[in-house]
């Protein structure tokens, strides 16, 4: 087990002993709120401390077995005991790590904005691949997806795609997808078989409901209507149902043309605009009030290079963890947990233990 986790577990053990002494203190007994708070903390720590005590007991047994294995006559018996306690401790370690990664429940909806960057048509095609990957992942998770806006590429894929995803802990799962995504493959348009590198940016923005504290003034908005383009029904290119909203103070622009109704397009565009601006404001406040350096996982900004998708090697690499998997096909088919879970695990442990 890692040293910083052992250190934290020892602190938990010390803390639970201290709480038990406080229970005997008349000042805490007569203060119902303090007593209840201590009881809740004791209950929460008791489970993890019990796991830690069991782990320590097995660890001591493992060390004894290692010493006994030095005796040739006892080696076989000691080896069996060693394997038994080692297996039990592996199970206990997983339970202990799970304690550190428990979350209190995250935001239940978010917007994913996918944009082609460098690479021309190939970047647009790759944006389409990412779009399908996130949609398939949402299907696996039984999340609901809604397309806000799509701008089609000249040779397939998308120049821009914005989708809204609703479901349990959606943002908690997807928040580290924000950043630069790079693809390395031979494009269909390449005649000489050369591998090209193209990039897309992904921004994951939590949905933020309207509040009295934060209001977008109508006077700060410029609203344009235009005819929808691309695939659609009979109303496409016949009515000015598409909406483009510009927030003048920040320069944020949101388009929505997926709905047939101008009213619905405006409502969806305002959802994206509100969440985007509010999220930017919250980021500024956090950056201003915090001097903590970016950790291993980066800031989540679009300028960060998250991943490389190498098709010829069927490899996907997350550069924040220097972690590679040779199952790109599975990830693109929606099995994103293969690459997401290691990132979340590392982040949550670091966050909980306040590792800098």
C-alpha positions in Angstrom: 0.0 0.0 0.0 1.2 3.5 -0.8 2.9 5.4 2.0 0.6 8.5 1.9 -2.4 6.3 2.3 -0.8 4.4 5.2 -0.1 7.8 6.8 -3.7 8.9 6.4 -5.0 5.7 7.8 -2.8 6.1 10.9 -4.3 9.6 11.3 -7.8 8.1 11.1 -6.9 5.6 13.8 -5.6 8.3 16.0 -8.7 10.5 15.3 -11.2 7.7 16.3 -9.4 7.2 19.6 -9.6 10.9 20.2 -13.4 10.9 19.5 -14.0 8.0 21.8 -12.3 10.0 24.6 -14.5 13.0 23.7 -17.6 10.9 24.2 -16.7 10.7 27.9 -16.4 14.5 28.2 -19.4 16.0 29.9 -19.2 19.1 27.7 -19.8 17.1 24.6 -22.5 14.9 26.2 -24.5 18.0 27.0 -24.1 19.5 23.5 -26.4 17.6 21.3 -25.1 19.0 18.0 -21.5 18.4 18.8 -22.3 14.9 20.1 -24.2 14.1 16.9 -21.4 15.4 14.7 -18.8 13.3 16.6 -21.1 10.2 16.3 -21.4 10.6 12.5 -17.6 11.1 12.2 -17.0 8.1 14.4 -19.4 5.9 12.4 -17.7 7.0 9.1 -14.2 6.3 10.3 -15.0 3.1 12.1 -15.4 1.1 8.9 -12.2 2.2 7.4 -10.2 1.8 10.6 -11.6 -1.8 11.0 -10.4 -2.5 7.4 -7.0 -1.0 8.3 -6.7 -3.1 11.4 -7.4 -6.3 9.4 -4.9 -5.2 6.8 -2.2 -4.7 9.4 -2.9 -8.1 11.0 -2.6 -9.8 7.6 0.5 -7.8 6.8 2.2 -9.0 10.0 1.3 -12.5 9.1 2.8 -12.1 5.7 6.1 -10.9 7.2 6.1 -13.9 9.5 5.5 -16.2 6.5 8.4 -14.6 4.7 10.7 -15.4 7.6 9.4 -19.0 7.8 10.0 -19.5 4.1 13.7 -19.3 4.8 13.5 -22.7 6.5 13.5 -25.4 3.8 11.4 -27.7 5.9 8.7 -25.1 6.5 8.8 -23.5 3.1 5.8 -25.2 1.5 3.5 -24.7 4.4 4.7 -21.1 4.9 4.2 -20.4 1.2 0.6 -21.5 1.3 0.0 -19.3 4.4 1.7 -16.4 2.6 -0.5 -16.8 -0.5 -3.6 -16.9 1.7 -2.9 -13.7 3.6 -1.6 -11.9 0.5 -4.9 -12.6 -1.3 -6.9 -11.4 1.7 -4.8 -8.2 1.8 -5.3 -7.5 -1.9 -9.1 -7.6 -1.3 -8.8 -5.3 1.7 -6.6 -2.8 -0.2 -9.3 -2.5 -2.9 -11.9 -1.8 -0.3 -9.7 0.8 1.3 -9.0 2.5 -2.0 -12.7 2.5 -2.7 -13.3 4.5 0.5 -11.0 7.2 -0.7 -12.8 7.5 -4.1 -16.4 7.6 -2.8 -18.1 10.7 -4.1 -21.0 12.6 -2.7 -22.8 12.6 -6.1 -22.0 15.0 -8.9 -24.0 17.2 -11.2 -26.5 15.2 -13.2 -26.2 16.9 -16.5 -23.6 18.6 -18.7 -22.9 19.9 -22.2 -20.1 18.4 -24.4 -18.8 20.7 -27.0 -16.6 19.0 -29.7 -14.8 21.1 -32.3 -12.4 20.2 -35.1 -9.0 22.0 -34.7 -5.9 21.4 -36.8 -6.0 18.9 -39.7 -8.8 20.1 -42.0 -11.3 17.5 -43.2 -9.6 14.8 -41.2 -10.1 16.8 -38.0 -13.8 17.1 -38.8 -14.1 13.3 -39.4 -12.3 12.7 -36.1 -14.8 15.1 -34.3 -17.5 12.8 -35.7 -15.7 9.8 -34.2 -15.6 11.5 -30.8 -19.3 12.5 -31.1 -20.2 8.8 -31.7 -17.9 7.6 -28.9 -19.6 9.8 -26.3 -23.1 8.9 -27.6 -22.3 5.2 -27.3 -20.9 5.7 -23.8 -24.1 7.5 -22.8 -26.1 4.6 -24.2 -24.1 2.1 -22.1 -24.7 4.3 -19.0 -28.4 4.7 -19.8 -28.0 8.5 -20.0 -30.2 10.6 -22.1 -28.6 12.7 -24.9 -29.9 15.7 -26.7 -28.3 17.3 -29.7 -28.0 21.1 -29.3 -26.2 22.0 -32.4 -24.2 20.4 -35.3 -22.1 22.1 -37.9 -21.2 19.5 -40.6 -17.7 19.1 -42.2 -17.2 19.3 -45.9 -16.2 15.6 -46.2 -18.1 14.1 -43.3 -17.9 14.5 -39.5 -18.5 17.8 -37.8 -16.8 21.2 -37.5 -18.7 21.6 -34.2 -21.1 19.4 -32.3 -22.8 20.3 -29.0 -24.7 17.7 -27.0 -26.4 17.7 -23.7 -26.3 14.6 -21.5 -28.6 13.9 -18.6 -28.1 11.1 -16.1 -26.6 10.1 -12.7 -23.2 11.7 -12.0 -22.7 12.6 -15.7 -20.4 15.5 -15.0 -18.3 13.6 -12.4 -17.6 10.9 -15.1 -16.9 13.2 -18.0 -15.2 16.3 -16.5 -11.7 15.2 -17.4 -12.6 14.8 -21.1 -12.1 18.6 -21.5 -8.9 19.3 -23.5 -7.1 18.4 -26.7 -7.7 15.1 -28.4 -5.2 14.0 -31.0 -5.6 11.3 -33.7 -2.9 9.6 -35.6 -4.0 7.5 -38.6 -4.0 7.2 -42.4 -6.9 9.3 -43.7 -9.2 7.9 -46.4 -8.2 10.8 -48.6 -4.5 9.9 -48.3 -3.2 8.2 -51.5 0.4 7.5 -50.4 -0.4 5.7 -47.1 1.1 8.4 -44.8 0.0 8.7 -41.2 -1.5 12.2 -40.5 -2.0 13.9 -37.1 -5.1 15.9 -36.5 -6.7 17.4 -33.4 -10.0 18.2 -31.9 -11.0 20.1 -28.7 -13.5 18.9 -26.2 -15.1 21.1 -23.5 -17.3 19.5 -20.8 -19.5 22.1 -19.1 -21.8 21.3 -16.2 -25.3 22.5 -16.6 -26.0 25.4 -14.2 -29.5 26.3 -13.5 -30.7 29.9 -13.5 -30.3 31.7 -10.2 -31.1 35.1 -8.8 -27.4 35.7 -8.0 -26.4 35.4 -11.7 -28.6 36.8 -14.4 -27.9 37.4 -18.1 -29.3 40.7 -19.2 -31.3 40.8 -22.4 -29.5 44.0 -23.3 -26.2 42.1 -23.3 -27.5 39.7 -26.0 -27.5 39.9 -29.8 -29.9 37.4 -31.3 -29.8 36.5 -35.0 -32.1 34.1 -36.8 -31.3 32.2 -40.0 -32.3 29.2 -42.0 -31.2 25.8 -40.8 -28.7 23.8 -42.8 -27.7 20.1 -43.1 -29.8 17.0 -42.5 -33.3 17.6 -41.3 -37.0 17.5 -42.2 -39.2 19.5 -44.5 -38.7 22.7 -42.6 -35.0 22.9 -43.1 -34.0 25.8 -45.4 -37.6 27.1 -45.5 -38.0 29.0 -42.2 -35.7 31.1 -40.0 -35.9 28.7 -37.1 -32.1 28.5 -36.4 -30.8 30.8 -33.6 -27.5 32.5 -33.0 -27.0 34.2 -29.6 -24.0 36.4 -28.9 -23.2 37.5 -25.4 -21.7 40.9 -26.1 -19.7 41.4 -22.8 -17.9 38.0 -23.1 -18.0 37.3 -26.8 -19.6 33.9 -26.3 -21.5 32.7 -29.3 -24.0 29.8 -29.3 -25.9 28.5 -32.2 -28.8 26.0 -32.2 -30.7 24.8 -35.2 -31.6 21.2 -34.3 -35.2 22.0 -33.3 -37.8 23.0 -35.8 -39.2 25.6 -33.5 -37.3 28.9 -33.2 -38.6 29.1 -29.6 -37.1 25.7 -28.7 -33.8 26.6 -30.4 -33.5 29.8 -28.4 -34.3 28.0 -25.1 -31.6 25.4 -25.7 -29.1 28.0 -26.9 -29.7 30.0 -23.7 -29.1 26.9 -21.6 -25.7 26.4 -23.1 -24.8 30.1 -23.0 -25.8 30.4 -19.3 -23.9 27.3 -18.2 -20.8 28.3 -20.3 -20.6 31.9 -18.9 -21.4 30.9 -15.3 -18.8 28.1 -15.5 -16.2 30.6 -16.8 -17.0 33.0 -13.9 -16.6 30.2 -11.3 -13.3 29.2 -12.8 -12.0 32.8 -12.6 -13.0 33.0 -8.9 -11.3 29.7 -8.1 -8.1 30.7 -10.0 -8.1 34.1 -8.2 -8.6 32.6 -4.7 -6.2 29.7 -5.1 -2.4 29.5 -5.5 -2.4 25.7 -5.8 -0.4 24.6 -8.9 -1.9 22.4 -11.5 -1.6 18.8 -10.5 -0.8 15.7 -12.5 -4.2 15.9 -14.3 -3.8 19.4 -15.7 -6.4 22.1 -15.6 -8.9 20.6 -18.0 -8.6 23.6 -20.3 -8.8 23.1 -24.0 -5.1 23.8 -24.5 -4.2 20.7 -22.5 -3.4 17.6 -24.6 -5.4 14.9 -23.1 -5.1 11.9 -25.3 -3.6 10.4 -28.5 -5.7 8.0 -30.5 -3.3 5.9 -32.6 -5.3 3.7 -35.1 -2.4 1.7 -36.6 -1.4 0.4 -33.2 -5.0 0.3 -31.8 -3.6 2.3 -28.9 -5.1 5.1 -26.8 -2.7 7.1 -24.6 -3.7 9.5 -21.8 -0.8 11.9 -21.4 -1.8 13.1 -18.0 -1.2 9.7 -16.5 1.3 8.5 -19.1 -1.1 5.5 -19.4 -1.7 3.5 -22.6 -4.2 0.8 -23.6 -4.2 -1.3 -26.7 -8.0 -1.4 -27.2 -8.8 1.8 -29.1 -11.6 0.0 -30.9 -13.4 -0.8 -27.6 -13.0 2.7 -26.3 -14.4 4.2 -29.5 -17.3 1.8 -29.2 -18.3 3.4 -25.9 -16.2 1.5 -23.3 -14.8 4.8 -22.0 -14.6 3.6 -18.4 -11.4 1.7 -19.4 -9.6 5.1 -19.7 -11.8 7.3 -17.5 -11.8 5.2 -14.3 -7.9 5.3 -13.8 -8.0 9.1 -14.1 -10.8 9.6 -11.7 -9.2 7.2 -9.2 -6.0 9.1 -9.2 -7.7 12.5 -9.0 -10.0 11.5 -6.2 -7.2 10.0 -4.1 -5.0 13.1 -4.6 -7.9 15.4 -3.8 -8.9 13.6 -0.7 -5.4 13.4 0.6 -4.6 16.9 -0.5 -1.4 15.8 -2.3 0.4 18.7 -4.0 
